[in-house]
Structure formats: structure tokens, C-alpha cells
């Protein structure tokens, strides 16, 4: 712990990546500060999957058993036609081993609550604030904040999502790193069951998809559609984004009219493009990016949470291995994590067009005949 004792790390983003990094680095002995532009940790969003090596990290963070008590279990995936007839079915309950500890699906707020509760008294949290400028010297990095304050740190970690401000300030504009996957999506969460609990339903038309996912008395409503070109819209204008979805699915059939009413009346709504972040390096000087900020795979991967957790673990392990020498640690981080990131990003690109939003009726029939999860 001695090499890290007086080292100060600033983490931008009280996200899954940010809180995971804060926990692991605090355990090493770093003085950790987390700055978050919202007034609380990031808890919004659909349920997340934690799998692979991320499970080992969660066990290491001593929150696995708590998360396991709140695990979700989708039991069946139903592929519907316009008459609401089930044309295909994946029976996940028959395939799953309920004692399997290699994967967890959990609501995002449960993960955040488990970590935040452990960190509150050990880590400094600054809410309603954000980084506006970074200035690196030989010995440290000076940080300017939105509230006018200036402070110095040894390292800065950007854990602030796909539209990362740290990445923009330090590495360059977002458009230089984005890889558009040719599709858009929206997520709305309503606090009622629109289908049977523990069930997922998918309805497709060529190039368009609607997914319902029901759990814990609520339902995720997800609209997806292909688009060869990127759409110009104001990312701050939620009404405009809702209109895009409503126009795209106006003639879709199935339960669309009912779902559009839910879309109009709910407060929670998120719209974005299926997009990946691809960078030649996730580090520069005393700054590193973790999770979506550096290597977003898109929701089509179903691995955003796992990538965030594994990224935090990879960086913390590298710093521990090199006794806090960040240059050597950053080199290891870039080299060791990249093969896994590239594998997940390739899988996500395939998922968008083959499994989530097939382009033709024939491709939909092939997808609907699957008996194993994708």
C-alpha cells in the first residue's frame, strides 16, 4: 500500500466503471476523488449483465453475494409476429443452471447502491460538478472544475461514458473515435408489466425491431431501426428524439399503438445511435479512459457493464503490478485489455444486423428459429 499512500486519483463519472475503479484503487491505498455532473451516482438505464472475468472482479470487491440476492432471470425469449403469435421461442429456463455463478443479470441501481454504500466514507465524492480543463506538468495534472475550483492530482481517469468529456478535452472530438453501426435505438422503462414477468418478446419488420423485457414489476420498451446515414438531431431535445421513434414506427403494427402511448407518457427515455468508440490508445500522459469512454461496444454487445468492470480491474491490477508507475501500468492496460475489447466489439456489430434488426423477412425467419441465446 505504501507506493500508493499519497497518490491522488480523480475519477470523472460515478458510473459502473467509475465506482468499480474507485473501489479497487481505494483498496490499493490511493486517495480517490470522484466527480459527477449529476446530483447522485448514475443509476438510470436498463438491466445489465455481468459475466466472464467481471464476475471474479465483483467477487473480489465483495459485493457478489449481495448482487446475487437481487439477480434477474429471463426465462424465455418469444419471437412474435404482427398477430402476436409466437413464431419462435428460446427456453432459457431449460438451458440455465440457476446455481450458475458465472453470470448475473441485475438492475443497474442495485450494483451502484452496493458499491456506493461501501465507498461513501472512504472516497471523496463531488456531485453537480465536472472537469472543464486539464493541464499536465512533469509531476502532476492540474484540473479545472465547472464551479471554478482548481486542484492537482497524480492521475485522471475518464469513466464518463460514450460521450466522455474527459476524452473530448484530452484526446479530441468525439467524431474522431466513433464507429457508427448503422442503427438507432431508444429505451423506455415503465413501472408496470406489459408482458409476463421474466419474459422477453421481440417483434421485427425488416430493418426495424421492438423488444419488451419484463422483470420486477417493470418493463423495458426498446425500439431499434437501421439507418444507412446518421440522423441530425439535438441530443438535448427529448421531444425531437421521441418524434423520430414515433415516425419511424408509425405503421409497424403489432402492439405499437399501445407502446407509443407508453412512450408519450413516461418520463424515462433514452435515444442514441448504435455506436462504438475505437481508439488507438486509451491513455495519454497522466490520463486514462475506462469503459464506454474508451471502448464502448454499444448495447448490442450486452457487455457494457462487464467491459467497465474488467477495464477498471485491468487498470488497477497494472498499477499494483508496477507499484504505481503509471507509464508502465498504462502500457500494460492498453496491451492486455485490447484483444478482449476487439472481440466484444466485433460480436456487437454482428448482433445489430443479424440478431437484433435483421434486414429481410428471410433473415427474421432464420433468427426466429434459433434455440440458443445470442
C-alpha positions in Angstrom: 0.0 0.0 0.0 3.0 2.3 0.6 3.7 3.2 -3.1 0.1 4.5 -3.4 -0.3 6.2 0.0 -0.1 9.8 -1.0 -1.1 9.4 -4.7 -4.3 11.3 -5.7 -6.6 10.0 -8.4 -9.5 11.9 -9.9 -12.2 9.8 -11.5 -14.7 11.6 -13.7 -18.1 9.8 -13.6 -19.9 8.0 -10.8 -20.8 5.2 -13.2 -20.3 1.5 -13.1 -16.8 2.0 -14.5 -16.1 4.9 -12.1 -17.3 3.3 -9.0 -15.5 0.0 -9.8 -12.3 1.9 -10.3 -12.8 3.9 -7.2 -13.3 0.8 -5.1 -10.3 -1.1 -6.5 -7.9 1.9 -6.3 -9.1 2.9 -2.8 -8.3 -0.7 -1.7 -4.7 -0.2 -3.1 -4.3 2.9 -0.9 -4.9 5.7 -3.4 -6.6 8.9 -2.3 -9.6 8.8 -4.6 -11.9 11.6 -5.6 -15.0 11.0 -7.9 -16.6 14.0 -9.7 -20.0 13.5 -11.2 -22.0 16.1 -13.1 -25.4 14.7 -11.8 -26.5 15.1 -8.2 -26.1 11.4 -7.5 -24.4 8.3 -8.9 -25.6 7.1 -12.3 -28.4 4.6 -11.8 -30.6 5.1 -14.9 -30.7 2.6 -17.7 -31.8 -1.0 -18.5 -30.7 -4.0 -16.5 -27.1 -5.1 -17.1 -25.3 -8.5 -17.5 -22.1 -9.2 -15.6 -20.2 -12.2 -16.9 -16.8 -13.7 -17.6 -13.9 -12.3 -15.7 -16.1 -9.4 -14.4 -17.7 -11.9 -12.1 -14.3 -12.6 -10.5 -13.8 -8.8 -10.0 -17.2 -8.5 -8.4 -16.3 -11.3 -6.0 -13.0 -9.5 -5.3 -15.0 -6.4 -4.5 -17.0 -8.4 -2.0 -20.4 -7.5 -3.5 -21.2 -10.7 -5.3 -23.4 -12.2 -2.7 -25.4 -9.0 -2.3 -25.9 -8.8 -6.1 -26.8 -12.4 -6.3 -29.7 -11.8 -3.9 -31.1 -9.3 -6.5 -30.3 -11.3 -9.7 -32.8 -11.2 -12.5 -33.6 -14.3 -14.5 -35.2 -14.1 -18.0 -36.8 -17.5 -18.5 -38.0 -17.2 -22.1 -37.5 -15.2 -25.3 -40.5 -15.1 -27.6 -40.4 -14.0 -31.2 -43.7 -12.5 -32.1 -45.4 -11.8 -35.5 -47.9 -9.0 -36.2 -50.8 -11.0 -34.9 -49.0 -11.5 -31.6 -48.5 -15.2 -32.4 -45.2 -16.7 -31.1 -43.2 -17.9 -34.1 -40.1 -18.9 -32.2 -39.0 -19.5 -28.6 -35.8 -19.7 -26.7 -36.4 -21.5 -23.4 -33.7 -20.0 -21.2 -35.1 -21.7 -18.1 -34.4 -25.1 -19.6 -31.0 -24.1 -20.7 -29.9 -22.3 -17.4 -28.4 -23.6 -14.3 -29.9 -21.5 -11.5 -26.9 -22.2 -9.3 -24.6 -20.9 -12.0 -22.3 -18.2 -10.6 -20.6 -17.3 -13.9 -23.2 -14.7 -14.9 -25.5 -12.2 -13.2 -28.2 -10.0 -14.7 -29.0 -7.2 -12.3 -30.7 -3.8 -12.3 -28.1 -1.1 -12.6 -29.2 0.7 -9.4 -28.5 -2.4 -7.3 -24.9 -2.5 -8.5 -24.4 1.2 -7.9 -26.0 1.0 -4.4 -23.8 -1.9 -3.4 -20.6 -0.1 -4.3 -21.6 3.4 -3.3 -22.5 2.3 0.1 -19.1 0.9 0.6 -17.3 3.9 -0.8 -19.1 6.8 0.8 -16.9 7.0 3.9 -13.6 6.2 2.1 -13.8 8.2 -1.2 -14.4 11.9 -1.8 -17.5 12.5 -4.0 -18.2 15.8 -5.7 -21.6 16.0 -7.3 -23.1 18.7 -9.5 -19.7 19.4 -11.0 -17.5 18.4 -13.9 -14.0 18.8 -15.4 -13.6 21.8 -17.7 -9.8 21.8 -18.4 -6.7 19.6 -17.8 -3.1 20.9 -17.7 -0.3 18.3 -17.2 3.1 19.1 -15.7 6.0 16.8 -15.1 4.9 16.0 -11.6 1.1 16.1 -11.7 -2.0 17.2 -13.6 -3.9 20.3 -12.8 -7.7 20.1 -13.1 -10.2 23.0 -13.5 -13.8 22.4 -12.5 -17.0 23.9 -13.6 -17.5 25.6 -10.2 -14.3 27.5 -10.7 -12.1 25.4 -8.4 -8.7 24.1 -9.4 -6.9 21.1 -7.9 -3.9 18.9 -8.7 -3.9 15.1 -9.0 -1.4 12.4 -9.9 -3.8 10.7 -12.4 -7.2 11.4 -14.0 -9.5 8.6 -15.2 -12.3 9.3 -17.6 -15.2 7.0 -16.7 -17.8 9.3 -18.1 -19.5 7.3 -20.8 -19.6 7.2 -24.6 -20.0 11.0 -24.8 -17.0 11.4 -22.5 -16.0 15.0 -21.6 -12.5 13.9 -20.5 -12.0 12.2 -23.9 -13.1 15.4 -25.7 -10.8 17.6 -23.6 -7.7 15.4 -23.6 -7.9 13.2 -26.7 -10.0 15.1 -29.2 -13.5 15.5 -30.6 -15.9 12.5 -30.4 -16.4 12.2 -34.1 -12.7 11.2 -34.4 -13.3 8.0 -32.4 -16.9 6.9 -33.2 -17.8 3.9 -35.4 -21.4 4.1 -36.4 -23.1 0.7 -36.7 -25.9 1.8 -39.0 -28.7 1.8 -36.5 -30.5 3.8 -33.7 -32.3 2.7 -30.6 -34.4 4.1 -27.7 -35.1 2.7 -24.3 -38.1 3.5 -22.1 -38.7 1.8 -18.7 -42.3 1.7 -17.4 -43.2 0.7 -13.9 -45.7 -2.0 -14.8 -45.7 -5.4 -16.6 -46.7 -5.2 -20.2 -46.0 -8.9 -20.7 -45.4 -11.9 -18.3 -42.6 -11.3 -15.8 -39.2 -12.9 -16.6 -40.1 -12.9 -20.3 -38.6 -11.1 -23.3 -40.6 -10.6 -26.5 -39.1 -9.5 -29.9 -41.1 -8.3 -32.9 -39.4 -7.5 -36.1 -40.1 -6.0 -39.5 -37.2 -5.7 -42.0 -34.8 -3.1 -40.6 -37.0 -2.4 -37.5 -37.3 -4.1 -34.1 -39.3 -3.8 -30.9 -38.3 -5.6 -27.7 -40.1 -5.9 -24.4 -38.3 -7.2 -21.3 -40.3 -7.7 -18.1 -38.8 -8.0 -14.6 -39.5 -6.9 -11.0 -42.8 -5.3 -11.9 -41.5 -3.1 -14.7 -40.9 -3.4 -18.5 -38.2 -2.1 -20.8 -39.5 -0.9 -24.1 -36.8 -0.9 -26.7 -37.2 0.4 -30.3 -34.4 -0.2 -32.9 -34.1 0.7 -36.5 -31.5 0.6 -39.3 -30.3 3.8 -40.9 -27.6 4.0 -43.5 -26.9 7.6 -42.7 -26.6 9.3 -39.4 -29.5 11.4 -38.3 -29.1 15.1 -37.4 -30.9 15.8 -34.1 -30.4 17.8 -30.9 -29.3 15.4 -28.2 -30.7 17.7 -25.6 -34.2 17.8 -27.3 -36.0 14.7 -25.9 -39.3 15.7 -27.7 -37.5 15.6 -31.0 -36.0 12.2 -30.3 -39.4 10.7 -29.3 -40.8 12.1 -32.5 -38.1 10.3 -34.5 -39.2 6.9 -33.0 -42.9 7.7 -33.4 -42.5 8.5 -37.1 -40.2 5.5 -37.7 -42.7 3.0 -36.2 -46.0 4.7 -37.1 -47.0 1.9 -39.4 -45.3 -1.0 -37.6 -48.4 -2.9 -36.3 -48.2 -5.5 -33.5 -48.7 -3.6 -30.2 -47.1 -0.4 -31.5 -50.1 1.9 -30.9 -50.2 0.9 -27.2 -46.4 1.2 -26.8 -46.4 4.6 -28.4 -48.8 5.8 -25.7 -46.4 4.5 -23.1 -43.6 6.3 -24.8 -45.6 9.6 -24.7 -46.5 9.3 -21.1 -43.3 8.1 -19.4 -40.6 10.4 -18.0 -37.7 8.0 -18.6 -36.5 8.0 -22.2 -33.1 7.5 -23.8 -32.2 7.7 -27.5 -28.9 7.2 -29.3 -27.2 5.6 -32.2 -25.7 2.1 -32.1 -22.1 3.2 -32.0 -18.7 2.1 -30.8 -15.7 4.0 -29.5 -12.5 2.9 -31.2 -9.2 4.5 -30.1 -5.5 3.6 -30.9 -4.8 4.2 -27.2 -6.9 4.7 -24.1 -4.2 6.6 -22.3 -2.2 9.8 -22.8 0.2 11.3 -20.2 -1.5 11.0 -16.8 -5.0 10.4 -18.2 -6.7 7.1 -18.9 -10.2 6.1 -20.1 -12.2 3.2 -18.8 -15.4 1.6 -20.1 -17.6 3.3 -22.6 -15.4 6.4 -22.6 -12.6 4.4 -24.2 -14.1 1.4 -25.8 -17.9 1.4 -25.9 -19.1 -1.7 -27.7 -22.7 -0.5 -28.0 -25.7 -2.0 -26.2 -25.8 -4.7 -28.9 -22.9 -6.4 -27.1 -24.7 -6.9 -23.8 -21.3 -6.5 -22.3 -21.1 -2.8 -21.3 -21.1 -3.5 -17.6 -18.6 -6.3 -17.9 -16.3 -4.2 -20.0 -16.5 -1.4 -17.5 -15.7 -3.7 -14.6 -13.0 -5.6 -16.4 -11.4 -2.3 -17.6 -11.3 -1.0 -14.0 -9.8 -4.2 -12.8 -7.2 -4.3 -15.6 -6.0 -0.8 -14.8 -5.9 -1.3 -11.0 -4.0 -4.6 -11.5 -1.5 -2.9 -13.8 -0.9 -0.1 -11.3 -0.4 -2.6 -8.5 2.0 -4.8 -10.6 4.1 -1.7 -11.4 4.0 -0.2 -7.9 2.2 2.9 -9.1 4.4 3.6 -12.2 1.6 4.8 -14.4 3.6 4.8 -17.6 4.3 1.1 -17.3 0.8 0.4 -16.0 -0.9 2.3 -18.8 1.2 0.3 -21.4 0.0 -3.0 -19.8 -3.6 -1.8 -19.7 -3.6 -0.9 -23.4 -1.9 -4.1 -24.4 -3.7 -6.7 -22.2 -7.3 -5.5 -22.5 -7.3 -4.8 -26.2 -7.9 -8.3 -27.5 -11.0 -8.7 -25.3 -12.4 -5.3 -26.3 -11.9 -6.0 -30.0 -13.6 -9.4 -29.7 -16.7 -7.9 -27.9 -16.9 -5.0 -30.4 -16.9 -7.5 -33.4 -19.6 -9.5 -31.7 -21.8 -6.4 -31.2 -21.5 -5.4 -34.8 -22.7 -8.8 -35.9 -25.6 -8.8 -33.3 -27.0 -5.5 -34.6 -27.8 -6.7 -38.1 -28.2 -10.5 -37.7 -29.9 -10.8 -34.3 -31.4 -7.5 -33.2 -32.5 -5.8 -36.5 -32.4 -8.4 -39.4 -32.7 -6.7 -42.8 -35.1 -9.1 -44.6 -38.1 -11.3 -43.9 -35.9 -14.4 -44.5 -33.3 -13.1 -42.0 -36.0 -12.6 -39.5 -37.2 -16.2 -40.0 -33.7 -17.5 -39.5 -33.2 -15.5 -36.3 -36.6 -16.7 -35.0 -35.6 -20.3 -35.5 -32.7 -20.0 -33.0 -32.9 -22.1 -29.9 -29.8 -20.7 -28.1 -29.3 -17.1 -26.8 -27.3 -14.6 -28.7 
